[in-house]
Amino acid sequence: MNRLKRFVTNAAILGSVSVFMHIISVMFNAYAANVVGAEGIGIYSLIRSAYVFAVTVATSGINLAVTRLVSEELAKNNVRAAVASVKRCTAYSLLFGFSAAIFLFAFAEPIGVNLLGDERTVLSLKALSVSLPFIALSNVLAGYFNAVRRVSKSASASVAEQFVKIAITVFFLQLIGPQSVEYSCLALVLGTSISEGLSFMYLLFFYIYDKKKYLGDKRGSVPENLTGRMLHISLPIAASAYLRSGLVTVEHILIPRGLRRFGAGQSAALASYGTIHGMVFPLILFPSAVSSTFASLIIPELSELSAKYERRDARHIKYIVSRAITLSVMFGVACAGVFVLFSKPLGLLVYRSEEASKYIGVFAVLVPLMYLDMTVDGMLKGLNEQLNSMKYNIIDSAISVFLVYTLLPEMGIWGYVVCVFVTELVNDVLSLNRLIKVTGVKISVWRTVIAPVMSVIGAAAVTNLIFRALPFYFNSLAVETVCGIFVMTAMYLAFLAVFGGVTQEDIKWLGGIFREKKKT
């Protein structure tokens, strides 16, 4: 199987699974929001903010290290070094995973009471600490499967984990959830902890089988600098990730506090925070499953190409980067148009909340930048620019903390809206500028930006006119919304062809991906 065909096959598998999982996740979030309420979702979001920092410590950059080391060694046909890379990354993960778990469990009370400002978070933090070693080890195995381009294994583990998590969470919500908001949040996190452990066991089984089947011949030798290379990749990422994740956690802690300083009560502040972070962002980011999948798969591709080409302006790298940027923006603009045009019905259908509808429409404008950032971040990591990528993320987070602290007491929740817009724009500009600089790629402004924007405006206008002018009679808002999204998508593709966003060359390239080469 040629490189492009293999990449697209893996992208189709992982992307389809990821989109499916995100749909299930959004549906489950809607169920959870209706069960525990906006305030409960706000408390759960606070718990998640602390937990994300703990996960960052537990993983400490190991996923990228595994992907890079294994892909580089297999490119040299050095099987022995690839297996050794997994073993050393596993030892690294055990150290950091258990250290993070012990720390979170031991300091759950001061973290919950003093930092998060709500004692109802303590029990959930202790329950989540159990999952940290399993998450660290799962990151090693997922990085391996990504490196060897057999992503169906990790994809199937993700699907199984999601359904197990939902089943366990629903069970505990029924069992202990009605007692209080504290126990509702505990029910939500118990599903996470148990499913992470089972997911690791699932991945371990497939890794043992995969290793025996594909890496059993022991070709090559283990280089002396293997541990040093692992630490060179993982530790700088870990240090910068700690700082960035710490800043994000501080930002999330400051949001409800800033809203209270603006004049909102405790429950109202947590409700507003929960609406945005527990409802709006999961919905507008669910199509990003495509972008995040693409970003993760492109890391080993670019890493392998970088190892083969000494010059960064290699034709293959430029081609991949150029197409990735263009496709990411086109996809993001399409999603933004859908969320803007259908913000009200989506908010009502998914969350039964007009408040959520309002913010879906507002934050939808940022969707192209959010999706592009994921893709650019993946390409920078593949080109060994992960430190610069993390540096930009730290700058983003530092600006965010400053704006949250200064704007929210004066502007309330709209101060946070301004904060998100400013930081997302800064991050995209810095990351994209660096990518262009290290690759020398040239981006067509017309095809990448102007054509998609004009197309989505035209598609939205035509869709709106069609549904206003023609006598459609739908029995439900859901059917009307789904039909509207399909019509708008078709119109968007048509306008892209008219404005030159999609060319004959693109169609031939896409059609030729799965066309076998003729034997000579």
PAKE-169631 format. One line per field, with one value per residue (C-alpha): residue in three letters; residue number from 1; x, y, z. Coordinates in nm, 3 decimals. Each point is the difference from the previous one (the first is absolute). Example, Ala and Ser with C-alpha at 12.3 -4.5 7.8 and 13.67 -1.06 7.14 Angstrom:
<nodes>
baro: (ala,ser)
lumdo: (1,2)
x: (1.230,0.137)
y: (-0.450,0.344)
z: (0.780,-0.066)
</nodes>
This chain:
<nodes>
baro: (met,asn,arg,leu,lys,arg,phe,val,thr,asn,ala,ala,ile,leu,gly,ser,val,ser,val,phe,met,his,ile,ile,ser,val,met,phe,asn,ala,tyr,ala,ala,asn,val,val,gly,ala,glu,gly,ile,gly,ile,tyr,ser,leu,ile,arg,ser,ala,tyr,val,phe,ala,val,thr,val,ala,thr,ser,gly,ile,asn,leu,ala,val,thr,arg,leu,val,ser,glu,glu,leu,ala,lys,asn,asn,val,arg,ala,ala,val,ala,ser,val,lys,arg,cys,thr,ala,tyr,ser,leu,leu,phe,gly,phe,ser,ala,ala,ile,phe,leu,phe,ala,phe,ala,glu,pro,ile,gly,val,asn,leu,leu,gly,asp,glu,arg,thr,val,leu,ser,leu,lys,ala,leu,ser,val,ser,leu,pro,phe,ile,ala,leu,ser,asn,val,leu,ala,gly,tyr,phe,asn,ala,val,arg,arg,val,ser,lys,ser,ala,ser,ala,ser,val,ala,glu,gln,phe,val,lys,ile,ala,ile,thr,val,phe,phe,leu,gln,leu,ile,gly,pro,gln,ser,val,glu,tyr,ser,cys,leu,ala,leu,val,leu,gly,thr,ser,ile,ser,glu,gly,leu,ser,phe,met,tyr,leu,leu,phe,phe,tyr,ile,tyr,asp,lys,lys,lys,tyr,leu,gly,asp,lys,arg,gly,ser,val,pro,glu,asn,leu,thr,gly,arg,met,leu,his,ile,ser,leu,pro,ile,ala,ala,ser,ala,tyr,leu,arg,ser,gly,leu,val,thr,val,glu,his,ile,leu,ile,pro,arg,gly,leu,arg,arg,phe,gly,ala,gly,gln,ser,ala,ala,leu,ala,ser,tyr,gly,thr,ile,his,gly,met,val,phe,pro,leu,ile,leu,phe,pro,ser,ala,val,ser,ser,thr,phe,ala,ser,leu,ile,ile,pro,glu,leu,ser,glu,leu,ser,ala,lys,tyr,glu,arg,arg,asp,ala,arg,his,ile,lys,tyr,ile,val,ser,arg,ala,ile,thr,leu,ser,val,met,phe,gly,val,ala,cys,ala,gly,val,phe,val,leu,phe,ser,lys,pro,leu,gly,leu,leu,val,tyr,arg,ser,glu,glu,ala,ser,lys,tyr,ile,gly,val,phe,ala,val,leu,val,pro,leu,met,tyr,leu,asp,met,thr,val,asp,gly,met,leu,lys,gly,leu,asn,glu,gln,leu,asn,ser,met,lys,tyr,asn,ile,ile,asp,ser,ala,ile,ser,val,phe,leu,val,tyr,thr,leu,leu,pro,glu,met,gly,ile,trp,gly,tyr,val,val,cys,val,phe,val,thr,glu,leu,val,asn,asp,val,leu,ser,leu,asn,arg,leu,ile,lys,val,thr,gly,val,lys,ile,ser,val,trp,arg,thr,val,ile,ala,pro,val,met,ser,val,ile,gly,ala,ala,ala,val,thr,asn,leu,ile,phe,arg,ala,leu,pro,phe,tyr,phe,asn,ser,leu,ala,val,glu,thr,val,cys,gly,ile,phe,val,met,thr,ala,met,tyr,leu,ala,phe,leu,ala,val,phe,gly,gly,val,thr,gln,glu,asp,ile,lys,trp,leu,gly,gly,ile,phe,arg,glu,lys,lys,lys,thr)
lumdo: (1,2,3,4,5,6,7,8,9,10,11,12,13,14,15,16,17,18,19,20,21,22,23,24,25,26,27,28,29,30,31,32,33,34,35,36,37,38,39,40,41,42,43,44,45,46,47,48,49,50,51,52,53,54,55,56,57,58,59,60,61,62,63,64,65,66,67,68,69,70,71,72,73,74,75,76,77,78,79,80,81,82,83,84,85,86,87,88,89,90,91,92,93,94,95,96,97,98,99,100,101,102,103,104,105,106,107,108,109,110,111,112,113,114,115,116,117,118,119,120,121,122,123,124,125,126,127,128,129,130,131,132,133,134,135,136,137,138,139,140,141,142,143,144,145,146,147,148,149,150,151,152,153,154,155,156,157,158,159,160,161,162,163,164,165,166,167,168,169,170,171,172,173,174,175,176,177,178,179,180,181,182,183,184,185,186,187,188,189,190,191,192,193,194,195,196,197,198,199,200,201,202,203,204,205,206,207,208,209,210,211,212,213,214,215,216,217,218,219,220,221,222,223,224,225,226,227,228,229,230,231,232,233,234,235,236,237,238,239,240,241,242,243,244,245,246,247,248,249,250,251,252,253,254,255,256,257,258,259,260,261,262,263,264,265,266,267,268,269,270,271,272,273,274,275,276,277,278,279,280,281,282,283,284,285,286,287,288,289,290,291,292,293,294,295,296,297,298,299,300,301,302,303,304,305,306,307,308,309,310,311,312,313,314,315,316,317,318,319,320,321,322,323,324,325,326,327,328,329,330,331,332,333,334,335,336,337,338,339,340,341,342,343,344,345,346,347,348,349,350,351,352,353,354,355,356,357,358,359,360,361,362,363,364,365,366,367,368,369,370,371,372,373,374,375,376,377,378,379,380,381,382,383,384,385,386,387,388,389,390,391,392,393,394,395,396,397,398,399,400,401,402,403,404,405,406,407,408,409,410,411,412,413,414,415,416,417,418,419,420,421,422,423,424,425,426,427,428,429,430,431,432,433,434,435,436,437,438,439,440,441,442,443,444,445,446,447,448,449,450,451,452,453,454,455,456,457,458,459,460,461,462,463,464,465,466,467,468,469,470,471,472,473,474,475,476,477,478,479,480,481,482,483,484,485,486,487,488,489,490,491,492,493,494,495,496,497,498,499,500,501,502,503,504,505,506,507,508,509,510,511,512,513,514,515,516,517,518,519,520)
x: (0.000,0.151,0.058,-0.293,-0.247,0.109,-0.030,-0.348,-0.113,0.116,-0.152,-0.332,0.000,0.109,-0.198,-0.323,0.044,0.090,-0.301,-0.227,0.145,-0.039,-0.364,-0.056,0.191,-0.214,-0.316,0.125,0.102,-0.353,-0.139,0.238,-0.079,-0.371,0.057,0.245,-0.091,0.213,0.147,0.101,0.163,0.184,0.138,0.089,0.184,0.202,0.088,0.104,0.226,0.203,-0.013,0.134,0.306,0.049,-0.031,0.261,0.241,-0.084,0.064,0.287,0.041,0.042,-0.254,0.199,0.326,-0.129,-0.140,0.319,0.246,-0.186,-0.070,0.363,0.147,-0.237,0.091,0.357,-0.133,0.129,-0.263,0.199,0.027,-0.372,-0.090,0.253,-0.155,-0.339,0.154,0.187,-0.300,-0.205,0.242,-0.014,-0.380,-0.014,0.217,-0.201,-0.340,0.028,0.163,-0.290,-0.256,0.154,0.025,-0.359,-0.141,0.209,-0.073,-0.359,-0.141,0.223,-0.035,-0.380,-0.058,0.275,0.064,-0.330,-0.195,-0.259,0.028,-0.243,0.289,0.220,-0.161,0.004,0.368,0.091,-0.200,0.170,0.350,-0.035,-0.022,0.330,0.245,-0.232,-0.024,0.380,0.047,-0.281,0.176,0.308,-0.198,-0.208,0.323,0.139,-0.306,0.008,0.368,-0.053,-0.314,-0.230,-0.240,-0.298,0.123,0.004,-0.319,-0.189,0.131,-0.134,-0.343,-0.015,0.119,-0.266,-0.287,0.130,0.039,-0.355,-0.148,0.184,-0.078,-0.371,-0.004,0.160,-0.213,-0.305,0.152,0.161,-0.065,-0.335,0.158,0.173,0.197,0.320,-0.103,-0.122,0.352,0.145,-0.219,0.135,0.366,-0.037,-0.087,0.322,0.225,-0.136,-0.012,0.361,0.122,-0.197,0.116,0.365,-0.054,-0.165,0.291,0.258,-0.155,0.021,0.355,0.124,-0.164,0.129,0.355,0.009,-0.135,0.197,0.304,0.120,0.310,0.223,0.172,0.242,0.148,-0.088,0.189,0.172,-0.172,-0.355,-0.087,0.156,-0.207,-0.315,0.075,0.098,-0.347,-0.214,0.151,-0.002,-0.357,-0.087,0.145,-0.173,-0.321,0.005,0.026,-0.267,-0.239,0.058,-0.092,-0.313,-0.099,0.053,-0.212,-0.285,0.021,-0.013,-0.306,-0.268,0.186,0.006,-0.369,-0.071,0.201,-0.213,-0.305,-0.119,-0.082,0.187,-0.264,-0.043,0.377,0.040,-0.302,0.145,0.339,-0.164,-0.208,0.305,0.250,-0.237,-0.247,0.110,0.365,-0.066,-0.259,0.196,0.314,-0.154,0.071,0.362,0.029,0.094,0.268,0.143,0.017,0.178,0.240,0.092,0.054,0.209,0.262,0.167,-0.033,0.190,0.238,0.097,0.038,0.210,0.231,0.047,0.044,0.265,-0.145,-0.326,-0.122,-0.039,-0.274,-0.196,-0.015,-0.115,-0.270,-0.136,0.007,-0.169,-0.285,-0.044,-0.041,-0.242,-0.219,-0.003,-0.122,-0.261,-0.137,0.005,-0.180,-0.273,-0.053,-0.003,-0.273,-0.214,0.038,-0.082,-0.305,-0.138,0.118,-0.351,-0.143,0.322,-0.002,-0.364,0.025,0.316,-0.021,-0.350,0.173,-0.040,0.305,0.209,-0.146,0.120,0.357,0.011,-0.057,0.259,0.283,-0.074,0.188,0.321,-0.046,0.228,0.282,-0.048,0.007,0.295,0.194,-0.036,0.134,0.288,0.094,0.022,0.218,0.238,0.041,0.071,0.272,0.169,-0.139,-0.192,0.180,-0.104,-0.354,-0.008,0.154,-0.286,-0.251,0.158,-0.018,-0.364,-0.077,0.185,-0.193,-0.321,0.065,0.073,-0.313,-0.225,0.132,-0.044,-0.307,-0.245,-0.050,-0.079,-0.187,-0.129,-0.029,0.055,0.347,0.071,-0.132,0.249,0.276,-0.063,-0.003,0.325,0.197,-0.115,0.106,0.340,0.070,-0.095,0.211,0.311,-0.033,-0.081,0.283,0.246,-0.125,0.036,0.349,0.138,-0.157,0.009,-0.351,-0.206,-0.370,-0.257,-0.207,-0.278,-0.037,0.063,-0.188,-0.203,-0.165,-0.117,-0.135,-0.188,-0.129,-0.136,-0.169,-0.162,-0.098,-0.157,-0.193,-0.134,-0.093,-0.181,-0.190,-0.098,-0.144,-0.181,-0.140,-0.109,-0.294,0.187,-0.204,0.213,-0.146,0.301,0.275,0.257,-0.100,-0.003,0.344,0.158,-0.146,0.122,0.354,0.007,-0.127,0.254,0.286,-0.096,-0.027,0.339,0.172,-0.170,0.111,0.355,0.014,-0.133,0.251,0.297,0.041,-0.033,0.173,0.017,0.347,-0.144,-0.267,0.258,0.230,-0.282,-0.117,0.351,0.067,-0.155,0.077,0.262,0.305,0.018,0.257,0.285)
y: (0.000,0.336,0.274,0.221,-0.286,-0.129,0.347,0.058,-0.349,0.062,0.348,-0.142,-0.266,0.222,0.301,-0.196,-0.151,0.336,0.176,-0.279,0.021,0.377,-0.033,-0.251,0.228,0.304,-0.205,-0.126,0.353,0.113,-0.284,0.080,0.372,-0.073,-0.236,0.201,0.352,0.295,0.049,-0.366,0.022,0.310,-0.190,-0.295,0.238,0.130,-0.358,-0.069,0.307,-0.137,-0.352,0.113,0.141,-0.332,-0.187,0.234,-0.097,-0.369,-0.007,0.255,0.013,-0.377,-0.047,0.213,-0.160,-0.351,0.106,0.178,-0.266,-0.301,0.162,0.116,-0.340,-0.193,0.239,-0.130,-0.360,-0.024,-0.223,-0.065,0.372,0.052,-0.265,0.143,0.344,-0.130,-0.167,0.310,0.222,-0.244,0.030,0.378,-0.008,-0.220,0.249,0.307,-0.170,-0.132,0.320,0.208,-0.243,0.008,0.379,0.056,-0.242,0.140,0.364,-0.032,0.189,0.311,0.009,-0.024,0.234,0.260,0.006,-0.100,0.168,-0.275,-0.292,-0.199,-0.067,-0.193,-0.343,0.008,0.099,-0.301,-0.232,0.139,-0.050,-0.378,0.045,0.190,-0.295,-0.169,0.319,0.033,-0.360,0.027,0.303,-0.214,-0.270,0.250,0.177,-0.334,-0.083,0.350,-0.043,-0.336,0.135,-0.267,0.242,-0.234,-0.158,0.324,0.113,-0.311,0.045,0.355,-0.115,-0.275,0.239,0.256,-0.245,-0.155,0.348,0.098,-0.324,0.029,0.369,-0.047,-0.283,0.215,0.304,-0.214,-0.154,0.294,0.304,0.102,0.041,0.333,0.198,-0.133,-0.361,0.082,0.123,-0.312,-0.215,0.183,-0.057,-0.364,-0.090,0.168,-0.177,-0.349,0.030,0.124,-0.312,-0.230,0.191,-0.053,-0.376,-0.005,0.186,-0.216,-0.315,0.143,0.124,-0.344,-0.154,0.275,-0.024,-0.377,0.024,0.296,0.056,-0.351,-0.020,0.222,0.180,0.279,0.105,0.230,0.331,0.128,0.338,-0.140,0.105,0.339,0.048,-0.098,0.251,0.265,-0.025,-0.063,0.210,0.339,-0.069,-0.108,0.314,0.233,-0.205,0.034,0.375,0.021,-0.238,0.178,0.331,-0.155,-0.134,0.343,0.151,-0.242,0.071,0.374,-0.011,-0.068,0.225,0.283,-0.047,0.024,0.322,0.129,-0.058,-0.352,-0.238,-0.330,-0.210,0.247,0.027,-0.378,-0.027,0.251,-0.172,-0.340,0.119,0.108,-0.270,-0.289,0.062,0.249,-0.099,-0.377,0.064,0.239,-0.208,-0.336,0.028,0.072,-0.377,0.016,0.268,-0.164,-0.337,0.156,0.180,-0.318,-0.205,0.265,-0.003,-0.332,0.083,0.329,-0.148,-0.274,0.244,0.234,-0.289,-0.073,0.358,0.222,0.313,0.121,0.130,-0.357,-0.015,-0.274,0.194,0.319,-0.188,-0.163,0.324,0.202,-0.246,-0.051,0.373,0.049,-0.299,0.091,0.355,-0.117,-0.250,0.249,0.268,-0.248,-0.101,0.364,0.079,-0.289,0.100,0.365,-0.071,-0.277,0.120,0.040,-0.340,-0.179,0.157,-0.087,-0.351,-0.107,0.186,0.154,0.328,0.336,0.119,-0.274,0.094,0.357,-0.097,-0.268,0.273,0.229,-0.251,-0.160,0.288,-0.135,-0.355,0.035,0.134,-0.275,-0.279,0.154,0.027,-0.376,-0.082,0.247,-0.122,-0.360,0.103,0.197,-0.304,-0.220,0.244,-0.006,0.345,-0.117,0.239,0.301,-0.137,-0.028,0.346,0.150,-0.192,0.137,0.355,-0.064,-0.126,0.283,0.260,-0.188,0.005,0.372,0.080,-0.220,0.166,0.355,-0.022,-0.231,0.221,0.291,-0.166,-0.328,-0.297,0.221,0.073,-0.369,0.005,0.279,-0.200,-0.312,0.199,0.183,-0.304,-0.226,0.261,0.052,-0.374,-0.055,0.289,-0.112,-0.370,0.053,0.250,-0.252,-0.279,0.217,0.104,-0.352,-0.153,0.290,-0.095,0.255,0.029,0.118,0.262,-0.020,-0.375,-0.047,0.295,0.211,-0.282,-0.195,0.314,0.113,-0.354,-0.036,0.340,-0.097,-0.344,0.146,0.260,-0.254,-0.249,0.269,0.113,-0.356,-0.077,0.335,0.006,-0.361,-0.147,-0.257,-0.168,-0.186,-0.186,0.066,0.254,-0.280,-0.108,0.359,0.068,-0.316,0.072,0.358,-0.110,-0.243,0.269,0.253,-0.249,-0.076,0.371,0.064,-0.260,0.140,0.354,-0.124,-0.142,0.328,0.217,-0.225,-0.148,-0.351,-0.057,-0.279,-0.082,-0.060,-0.232,-0.200,-0.014,-0.123,-0.254,-0.133,-0.070,-0.346,-0.075,-0.271,0.070,-0.201,-0.273,0.049)
z: (0.000,-0.103,0.258,-0.105,-0.020,0.340,0.152,-0.141,0.107,0.356,-0.003,-0.118,0.273,0.285,-0.121,-0.033,0.343,0.150,-0.152,0.119,0.348,0.009,-0.101,0.279,0.238,-0.086,0.046,0.333,0.108,-0.078,0.211,0.287,-0.018,0.028,0.295,0.211,-0.117,-0.109,0.348,0.020,-0.343,0.122,0.302,-0.224,-0.236,0.297,0.094,-0.359,-0.005,0.293,-0.143,-0.338,0.176,0.180,-0.332,-0.147,0.278,-0.036,-0.376,-0.002,-0.378,-0.041,-0.282,-0.242,0.113,-0.079,-0.336,-0.103,0.123,-0.141,-0.338,-0.034,0.091,-0.226,-0.284,0.050,0.016,0.359,0.163,0.317,0.074,-0.065,0.259,0.245,-0.048,0.114,0.306,0.113,-0.058,0.209,0.292,-0.035,0.006,0.309,0.189,-0.095,0.004,0.354,0.127,-0.135,0.147,0.349,-0.007,-0.111,0.257,0.286,-0.076,-0.124,0.298,-0.014,-0.379,0.016,0.294,-0.042,-0.375,-0.158,0.278,0.041,0.242,-0.213,-0.242,0.248,-0.026,-0.379,-0.013,0.214,-0.226,-0.312,0.141,-0.053,-0.378,-0.046,-0.030,-0.251,-0.208,-0.006,-0.115,-0.256,-0.149,-0.062,-0.181,-0.199,-0.106,-0.118,-0.212,-0.145,-0.093,-0.173,-0.175,0.141,0.159,-0.014,0.326,0.198,-0.174,0.107,0.355,0.003,-0.114,0.260,0.270,-0.088,0.023,0.321,0.148,-0.093,0.135,0.331,0.036,-0.065,0.255,0.270,-0.089,0.067,0.315,0.182,-0.220,0.153,0.346,-0.077,-0.260,0.160,-0.060,-0.351,-0.082,0.164,-0.225,-0.305,0.095,0.108,-0.358,-0.114,0.251,-0.058,-0.380,-0.018,0.179,-0.230,-0.308,0.096,0.038,-0.343,-0.162,0.175,-0.144,-0.355,0.052,0.108,-0.307,-0.233,0.134,-0.047,-0.356,-0.138,0.224,0.071,-0.222,0.221,-0.288,0.090,0.333,0.287,-0.028,0.312,-0.023,-0.006,0.356,-0.059,-0.315,0.189,0.276,-0.254,-0.154,0.307,0.280,-0.177,-0.111,0.354,0.157,-0.241,0.024,0.380,-0.033,-0.267,0.175,0.329,-0.160,-0.152,0.341,0.156,-0.277,0.071,0.372,-0.065,-0.228,0.266,0.245,-0.254,-0.068,0.374,0.017,-0.286,0.220,-0.077,0.284,0.051,-0.175,-0.287,-0.053,-0.012,-0.231,-0.250,0.015,-0.046,-0.296,-0.198,0.097,0.058,-0.281,-0.267,-0.049,-0.019,-0.271,-0.221,0.038,-0.082,-0.378,0.099,0.033,-0.369,0.055,0.311,-0.178,-0.294,0.236,0.188,-0.317,-0.170,0.279,-0.098,-0.371,0.032,0.255,-0.243,-0.288,0.213,0.085,-0.372,-0.121,0.149,-0.157,0.146,-0.339,-0.131,-0.263,0.180,0.326,-0.172,-0.184,0.315,0.200,-0.273,-0.047,0.372,0.066,-0.289,0.087,0.369,-0.068,-0.252,0.250,0.287,-0.200,-0.098,0.364,0.111,-0.252,0.122,0.366,-0.070,-0.216,0.221,0.342,0.142,-0.101,0.099,0.346,0.052,-0.142,0.178,0.331,0.008,0.081,-0.172,0.194,-0.163,-0.342,0.038,0.078,-0.271,-0.258,0.160,0.033,-0.339,-0.164,0.156,-0.126,-0.310,0.218,0.260,-0.258,-0.187,0.327,0.059,-0.347,0.015,0.347,-0.127,-0.295,0.223,0.225,-0.300,-0.111,0.343,0.082,0.307,0.232,-0.206,-0.012,0.379,0.035,-0.199,0.210,0.317,-0.136,-0.089,0.351,0.174,-0.199,0.078,0.376,-0.011,-0.202,0.216,0.314,-0.135,-0.227,0.178,0.310,-0.236,-0.287,0.142,-0.234,-0.306,0.133,-0.037,-0.357,-0.082,0.170,-0.210,-0.326,0.077,0.115,-0.285,-0.256,0.164,0.013,-0.364,-0.127,0.191,-0.089,-0.367,-0.039,0.144,-0.226,-0.310,0.110,0.055,-0.312,-0.245,-0.115,-0.191,0.080,-0.254,0.185,-0.258,0.007,0.372,0.147,-0.242,-0.200,0.309,0.171,-0.311,-0.050,0.352,-0.017,-0.328,0.129,0.315,-0.200,-0.252,0.273,0.196,-0.311,-0.092,0.341,0.016,-0.353,-0.050,0.193,0.209,0.267,0.251,0.290,0.220,0.050,-0.013,-0.353,-0.122,0.147,-0.144,-0.346,0.021,0.085,-0.294,-0.239,0.125,-0.033,-0.360,-0.079,0.160,-0.218,-0.309,0.079,0.070,-0.351,-0.144,0.189,-0.072,0.345,-0.145,-0.333,-0.257,0.131,0.347,-0.137,-0.200,0.306,0.221,-0.254,-0.049,0.366,-0.006,-0.365,-0.013,-0.209,-0.320,0.005,-0.238)
</nodes>
